Amino acid sequence: MNRKDPHALLQAFRQSQVFIWGGGTLIQDATSAVSPLYYTGLMKLAQILGLKTIAWAQGIGPLQRPLTRWVARQTFAGCAAVSVRDRGSAKYLADWGIPFTLAPDPVWAMDSKPISGFWDLPAPRVAINLRPHPLLTPTKLAVLTQALIDFQKATQTCILLVPFQKSQDLAIAQTIQPHLPGPNQVIGLEDPQQLKRVFRGVEMAIAMRFHGLIMAAAEECRCFALSYDPKVSQLMQDLSLPGWELSAIPDDPNLISQTWIEQYANGFPLSSDQIQFLVDRALIHQEVLQKALATL
C-alpha cells in the first residue's frame, strides 16, 4: 500500500480494528515538522475512525516546536497503550501525564538468522556502519577513511562495510571500499535478522546507527559509537560505550585510528548477564502489545 495515498489509507483503516504505531524515532522535528505531523496525523485519523491505537516501542524527540509538541501530546493521550524505548521519550510522556511502559528496544530480543557463506570471509573481522548526516561532511568522511586504512594496516582485520539502508548508507560504503588496503566486503542484507547475525562473527563494530550498535552489543561484540542523534548518545551513556559525538570527531586520523586500535585490543563487550537482562526487559514491549490486543 502507498502510505502517501489518502484513499488507500482510509480504505485500510476502515477494514481494521487496530492501528499499531510501530517502533522507531518517528516523532521528532529536528530535521523538519513534516515527519511528526504526518505520523501523528495517521494516528489521529485512526482514532477518529474508532480504531484502537497503540504506540509501540516509540522514540520521541527532540520536539523543538510548540505545534509538534502539542500535536504529539494530544495523539499519545488518545492511545490505548504506549511503550517507549528510552528515558528521553519517557520524560516527554511523564511530563504530559500520559501512562507508558519503558523498556529497551525490541531489537535486543530479536532472533538472528544464519548468512550463507559468511564464515568463508577472512578473520578477524571488524564491521563498519556509517549513514549520511550533514555533520558527516566529505572532509570528515575522508578523515575517517584514512583512520580506517591505518586501523586495518595495524590490526590486519577484514573490514566489513554494513549499510543498513541501501538507499542511504550504500554510497558511503562504496566511497570507502576502494581505499581499503586489506580484505574487505560490503555486506548488503535486507533481512534485519541476518544483519544482526553479522555481528556475531565480528570482533568489533564501529557504528553510527542506533540499531547497528544494539545489534552489535547484543551479539557480544565490542562497540565504538559515532553519535549523530540524542538517542545514540543516550545509548552510549546507558551501556558505557566508547565513542564520539559526530561534531567532536578529531581531525587527526592518527588519533582516531589509535583510539580504535585501543578498543579493538583492550575493549570489552557487554557481559552475558547484561545482555540477558536487556533481552528480558525488551520482551516487555511484546507483553504490552499482547495485553492491549487481548481486549479486542
HELIX and SHEET records of a PDB file:
HELIX    1   1 PRO A    6  ARG A   14  1                                   9    
HELIX    2   2 VAL A   34  ILE A   48  1                                  15    
HELIX    3   3 PRO A   66  ALA A   77  1                                  12    
HELIX    4   4 ARG A   87  TRP A   96  1                                  10    
HELIX    5   5 PRO A  106  ALA A  109  5                                   4    
HELIX    6   6 PHE A  118  ASP A  120  5                                   3    
HELIX    7   7 PRO A  138  THR A  155  1                                  18    
HELIX    8   8 LYS A  166  ILE A  176  1                                  11    
HELIX    9   9 GLN A  177  HIS A  179  5                                   3    
HELIX   10  10 PRO A  192  VAL A  198  1                                   7    
HELIX   11  11 PHE A  199  GLY A  201  5                                   3    
HELIX   12  12 PHE A  210  ALA A  218  1                                   9    
HELIX   13  13 PRO A  230  LEU A  239  1                                  10    
HELIX   14  14 LEU A  246  ALA A  248  5                                   3    
HELIX   15  15 PRO A  253  ASN A  266  1                                  14    
HELIX   16  16 SER A  272  ALA A  282  1                                  11    
HELIX   17  17 ILE A  284  LEU A  293  1                                  10    
SHEET    1   A 3 VAL A  18  TRP A  21  0                                        
SHEET    2   A 3 LYS A  52  ILE A  60  1                                        
SHEET    3   A 3 GLY A  24  ILE A  27  1                                        
SHEET    1   B 4 VAL A  18  TRP A  21  0                                        
SHEET    2   B 4 LYS A  52  ILE A  60  1                                        
SHEET    3   B 4 ALA A  81  VAL A  84  1                                        
SHEET    4   B 4 THR A 101  LEU A 102  1                                        
SHEET    1   C 6 ASN A 184  VAL A 186  0                                        
SHEET    2   C 6 CYS A 158  LEU A 161  1                                        
SHEET    3   C 6 ARG A 125  ASN A 129  1                                        
SHEET    4   C 6 MET A 204  ALA A 207  1                                        
SHEET    5   C 6 ARG A 222  SER A 227  1                                        
SHEET    6   C 6 GLY A 243  GLU A 245  1                                        
END                                                                             
